[in-house]
Amino acid sequence: MQKLDEGLAIYMATKVPGRSDLCPRIGFYKIISVYQDFCFGKISTMATAHWKLKQSDAYSASIVCVQLQSFKKGNNPLITDNIIDCEIEVIEAVWDSNIPSFELSWQLLQANQLTLANINKLFSGKVKEFNISQVDSMSCGKEAEDGNY
């Protein structure tokens, strides 16, 4: 694993010019938690995550906060119900101040696996509601075939 300060320094150096510290940047996010908070005065879906710049890197021990609203736009919006432990690769993040527009190209890299540890997370005190359809799909941000997520 990278040193704490080195990983955080690389993360800060990849910030998209003209955007806030909470905006996604290129690299890989391993989602730890998802929550609602204020971002630019609006309630937004946020996440805590580990981050790395390249696939071959180890995830930084640092925990970063990132807004997920940018992932929810476009033709294939991210469904954030089941993304804990999922990895998201941000391929491109560009701010065009002339429009103004923030363009984000991303993909989910792995599906959540149905394991005893994942089921225990669903039953833990951190989860306020439990829906058995979530266990069936463990959809990792994608809508399940039956329409439940």
N, C-alpha and C positions, 0 to 999 in steps of 0.2 A: 504494500500500500504506500502511496505517496505520503510524504510528511504533511502534517496538517496545514502548515503555513504555505507550503509549495502548492498543494492542490487548490487552496482557496485563492492564492495569487493568480494561478492560471485561470481559474473561473472568473475572477474579476477582470482579467486582461481580455477575455473573450466577450465581454459585454458589448451589445450592439450599440454603436454610437447613436445618441439621440433618444435612447430608450431608458427605462428605469432599471434598477438593480433586480427587480422582480421579473422582468421579461425573459423568456427563454433565449438561450444562445446555443450555438452549435455545440455538439457533444452528446453525451449519453446520460440520461437521468434514470436512476433506480429509485422508484417511488417508495417512500417510507410511510407517509400519511397524507390524507386529503382532508381539507377543511374549508370552511367559508370564512372570508375575512374581507376587509375593505381594501380596494386597490383603486387608486385615482377617484376616491369618493363613492365607489359603487361596490356592492357586495359581489365578490368574485370567488370562483373556485380556485383554491391555492393548494400547493403540495410542499411537503418537505421531502428532500431526496438527497441521495449521494450522487456525485457527478464525476465524469471523466471526459477528457477531450477526445481520445481515440479508443477504438474498440480494443486494441491491444493493451491499453493502460489498465491499471487497477483502479477501482473506485476510490475516490478521496475519502478520508475519514471525516472530512468536514461535511456538515449538513447544510444544504442551501434551501432557500425558499424560492419557489417559482410560481407565477400565476399560470393557471391552466386555461384561461379564457381564450387565448390565442389558438389553442389546439381544438377548440370547439367550433371554429369557423370553417367554412369551405364545404366541399362536397362530401367529405368523410369525417364528420366531427367526432372528437374523442368523447366517449361515454366514460365518466369518471367514477362510476359506482364500484368497479372491481379492478382497480389498477394498483393496489398495494402490492409490492414486490415485482411489479412489471417494469420493463425497461422501455424507455422511449428514446429513439435516436432523432436528434434535431440535425437535419442535413443542411438546412439553410435558414438563416434568420436575417432579414434585410428590412431596414427602415428607410422609406422614401419620404423625406420631409416635404417634397414638392406636392405630393398628393393630399394629405399625409396618409401613408399606408404602411402597415407592418405585415410583411409576407413571411410565412413560416412553412417550411417543408419538413415533414417528420414521418416517422413510422414506428409502430409497436414491434419490438423484436422478439418477444416470447410471450406465450400464453401462460397464465397462472396455472399451475398443476394442482390437481385435487390431491392434497396430502393431509395427513393428520394434523400437521402444524398449521396449514391453512384453515382447516375446519375449526381448530382451536382458536385461531385469531377471530373467526366470525362469531364465536361464542364468548369471546373475552369481554371484559368490562368496557373496552374501547368502542364496541359496537352497540348502538342503542336499539337498532331494529335488526331483525334477522329474517331473511326471506329464503326459503329452501331452494327456490329457482336459481338463486345466486350460486349455490353449491353445485347444482347441476351443470351450469355453464362455465363458471369461473372464467368469464369471458375476457378478462384483461382489457377492458375498454371497448369491446365490440359488442354489438347487440346479439343476443343469443338467437338461435333459429326460431324459437317459439315466440319471440318478441319480448321476452323478459330479459332484464339485465341486472 
